[in-house]
Amino acid sequence: MSAAVNGALFTTVLVAGPFLAVVMAVGMVVSLFQALTQINEQTLSFVPKFLGTALVLVVMGPWLLRQLERFAI
């Protein structure tokens, strides 16, 4: 595999990883909560994931942009 493809895959994992990790963790917590309380509301799953993604973007946004910039240059 060439160095450019390897760098692209690594950058993709670095940039997408925090979002995927937060969405997965929030999804597991919400699923556990829904299983324990037997509440099956679709928005109960969507809203916390959306807020978690927005929080990751606010907190890690500058670092993520630097990673993308480093790859592009």
N, C-alpha and C positions, 0 to 999 in steps of 0.2 A: 504494500500500500504506500502511496506516495506521501511525502511530508505534508503537502497541502491538504490532502484528504484526511490524514490523521489529525492535523490541527483543526480542521473544520468539525470533525466529530467530537474532539475534546472540547472545543468552544461551545458546541451545541449542548453537551452534557453539563458544562459549567453554567450556562445561561438558563437552561430549562430545568435543571436539577432542583434548585430551591423552590420553584413554583410547584413542581410535581410532588416534592416531599411534603410541603405544607398542605396541598390539596389532599394527598393520601392520608396524612395524619388527622386532619380535620374530618375527613370522611369516615375514618375509623371511629373517632370519638362520637360523631353524630350517629353513626350506625349503632354503636353500643348504647347510646342514650335512647334511641328509638326502640331498640330491642328490650331495654329494661322498662321503659314506660309504655310500650305498645302504642306509641304515637306514630302514625304513618303519614306524615305531611311532607309533600315534595319540597316546599319552600324551606322547610327546616334543614334540608340537606344543601340547598343551593346557596342561601344567604351566607352561612358561615364560610363556605368555600370561596365565595366572591370576596368577602371581607378579608380572609386570609391571603388571597392572591393580591389584593390591593395593598395590604400591609407589607408583603414581601417586596412589591414594586416600590413602595415609598422608602423602606428601610435599605434595600439592597440595590435600588435603581442606579445610583452612581457607579457602584462597583460593576454591575452587569454591563453598563454602557462602556466602561473602561475595557472590559474583556472583549466586547465586540469591536471596539476601536483597535485594540491591540492585534486582533486577528485580521482586521481589514487592512491595517498598515503592513 
